[in-house]
């Protein structure tokens, strides 16, 4: 919330309407970040409090039997468990958007270029990390029957890129 108290710059190259639009967008992203953070903390605390007590096999079996939906299976339970981390992810993304928009309001070109370059670098790192773990969890696909040669080649490139394992020497 302290982000909202940052004073606006004196001299900008924007018209009053453009400046107002950018400032409103930055404040809105910051407020979204706050709401998502509060939601993440609240749902996480409720989940911790509600599902902490089941300790015996019978209690856990009864809980899972009651949580199973006849049409949706365990999907509602999975959504409830995944909600805190999803809300936290949206909080971080909306806060990053608020910071980026606020830096666009800055008076000089140096903060704009620095933030955009750092944001592009971090976005690239995030995409590479997601891509890496996505393939890592799928068992790399080297020796799976029916896997296309293109996928095998992509996985080998990732393997060489990360230099973690070398399946070709096994």
C-alpha positions as CSV (number, residue, x, y, z in Angstrom):
1,X,0.0,0.0,0.0
2,X,3.0,2.3,0.5
3,X,3.4,2.2,-3.3
4,X,0.3,4.3,-3.7
5,X,1.8,7.1,-1.6
6,X,4.7,7.8,-4.0
7,X,4.3,11.4,-5.2
8,X,3.8,12.0,-8.9
9,X,6.6,13.5,-10.9
10,X,6.6,17.2,-11.6
11,X,7.8,17.3,-15.3
12,X,6.6,14.7,-17.7
13,X,6.3,14.4,-21.4
14,X,2.8,13.1,-21.2
15,X,-0.4,15.1,-21.7
16,X,-2.7,15.4,-18.7
17,X,-5.0,12.7,-20.0
18,X,-2.1,10.2,-20.7
19,X,-0.6,10.9,-17.3
20,X,-3.9,10.3,-15.6
21,X,-4.5,7.1,-17.5
22,X,-1.0,5.7,-16.6
23,X,-1.3,6.8,-13.0
24,X,-4.8,5.2,-12.7
25,X,-3.5,1.9,-14.3
26,X,-0.5,1.8,-11.9
27,X,-2.8,2.4,-8.9
28,X,-5.3,-0.2,-10.1
29,X,-2.5,-2.8,-10.5
30,X,-1.2,-2.0,-7.1
31,X,-4.7,-2.4,-5.5
32,X,-5.2,-5.7,-7.4
33,X,-1.9,-6.9,-6.0
34,X,-3.0,-6.0,-2.5
35,X,-6.4,-7.8,-2.9
36,X,-4.7,-10.9,-4.4
37,X,-2.2,-11.0,-1.5
38,X,-4.9,-10.7,1.1
39,X,-6.9,-13.4,-0.6
40,X,-3.8,-15.7,-0.8
41,X,-3.1,-15.3,2.9
42,X,-6.7,-15.7,3.9
43,X,-7.3,-18.9,1.9
44,X,-4.0,-20.3,2.9
45,X,-4.8,-19.8,6.6
46,X,-8.3,-21.3,6.2
47,X,-6.8,-24.3,4.4
48,X,-4.2,-24.8,7.1
49,X,-6.7,-24.5,9.9
50,X,-9.4,-26.6,8.3
51,X,-7.3,-29.5,7.0
52,X,-4.7,-29.8,9.8
53,X,-6.5,-32.1,12.2
54,X,-7.0,-35.3,10.1
55,X,-4.3,-37.7,11.4
56,X,-5.6,-41.3,11.3
57,X,-6.2,-43.4,8.2
58,X,-10.0,-43.5,8.8
59,X,-10.3,-39.8,9.2
60,X,-8.4,-39.1,6.0
61,X,-10.4,-41.7,4.1
62,X,-13.6,-40.2,5.4
63,X,-12.5,-36.7,4.4
64,X,-11.5,-37.8,0.9
65,X,-14.7,-39.7,0.4
66,X,-16.7,-36.6,1.5
67,X,-14.6,-34.4,-0.8
68,X,-15.2,-36.4,-3.9
69,X,-17.8,-35.0,-6.2
70,X,-19.8,-37.3,-8.3
71,X,-19.4,-35.2,-11.5
72,X,-16.1,-33.3,-10.9
73,X,-14.1,-35.8,-8.9
74,X,-11.4,-34.2,-6.8
75,X,-11.1,-31.1,-9.0
76,X,-12.9,-28.8,-6.5
77,X,-10.5,-29.9,-3.7
78,X,-7.5,-29.4,-6.0
79,X,-8.7,-25.9,-6.8
80,X,-9.1,-25.1,-3.1
81,X,-5.6,-26.3,-2.4
82,X,-4.1,-24.5,-5.4
83,X,-5.9,-21.2,-4.8
84,X,-3.3,-19.7,-2.3
85,X,-0.4,-20.1,-4.7
86,X,-2.4,-19.0,-7.7
87,X,-3.5,-15.8,-5.9
88,X,0.0,-15.2,-4.8
89,X,1.2,-15.5,-8.4
90,X,-1.4,-13.0,-9.6
91,X,-0.4,-10.7,-6.7
92,X,3.3,-10.7,-7.8
93,X,2.3,-10.3,-11.5
94,X,0.0,-7.3,-10.8
95,X,2.6,-5.7,-8.5
96,X,5.2,-6.1,-11.3
97,X,2.8,-4.5,-13.7
98,X,2.2,-1.6,-11.3
99,X,6.0,-1.0,-10.9
100,X,6.4,-1.1,-14.7
101,X,3.6,1.4,-15.2
102,X,4.9,3.6,-12.5
103,X,8.4,3.6,-14.2
104,X,6.8,4.7,-17.4
105,X,5.6,7.8,-15.6
106,X,9.2,8.6,-14.6
107,X,10.6,11.7,-16.0
108,X,13.8,10.4,-17.6
109,X,14.5,7.7,-20.2
110,X,17.0,5.9,-18.0
111,X,14.6,4.3,-15.5
112,X,12.3,3.3,-18.3
113,X,15.0,1.5,-20.3
114,X,16.4,-0.1,-17.1
115,X,13.1,-1.4,-15.9
116,X,12.0,-2.6,-19.4
117,X,15.4,-4.4,-19.9
118,X,15.3,-6.0,-16.5
119,X,11.6,-7.0,-17.0
120,X,12.4,-8.6,-20.3
121,X,15.3,-10.5,-18.8
122,X,13.3,-11.8,-15.9
123,X,10.4,-12.7,-18.2
124,X,12.8,-14.7,-20.3
125,X,14.3,-16.4,-17.3
126,X,10.8,-17.2,-16.1
127,X,9.7,-18.7,-19.4
128,X,12.9,-20.8,-19.7
129,X,12.3,-22.1,-16.1
130,X,8.7,-23.0,-16.8
131,X,9.7,-24.7,-20.0
132,X,12.5,-26.6,-18.3
133,X,10.4,-27.9,-15.5
134,X,7.5,-28.7,-17.8
135,X,9.8,-31.0,-19.8
136,X,11.6,-32.3,-16.7
137,X,8.3,-33.5,-15.1
138,X,7.3,-35.3,-18.3
139,X,10.3,-37.6,-17.9
140,X,12.3,-35.9,-20.7
141,X,10.7,-38.2,-23.3
142,X,13.9,-39.8,-24.4
143,X,12.9,-43.5,-24.4
144,X,9.2,-43.3,-24.5
145,X,7.6,-45.1,-27.4
146,X,5.8,-43.0,-29.9
147,X,7.6,-39.7,-29.0
148,X,8.3,-37.7,-32.1
149,X,12.0,-37.1,-33.1
150,X,11.3,-33.3,-32.9
151,X,10.4,-33.6,-29.2
152,X,13.4,-35.8,-28.5
153,X,15.6,-33.2,-30.1
154,X,14.0,-30.3,-28.1
155,X,14.6,-32.3,-24.9
156,X,18.2,-33.0,-25.8
157,X,18.8,-29.3,-26.4
158,X,17.3,-28.6,-23.0
159,X,19.5,-31.3,-21.5
160,X,22.6,-29.8,-23.0
161,X,21.5,-26.3,-22.1
162,X,21.1,-27.1,-18.5
163,X,23.9,-29.7,-18.4
164,X,22.1,-31.7,-15.7
165,X,22.0,-35.2,-17.1
166,X,23.3,-37.0,-20.2
167,X,21.0,-39.8,-21.2
168,X,23.0,-40.6,-24.3
169,X,25.9,-42.1,-22.4
170,X,23.7,-44.6,-20.5
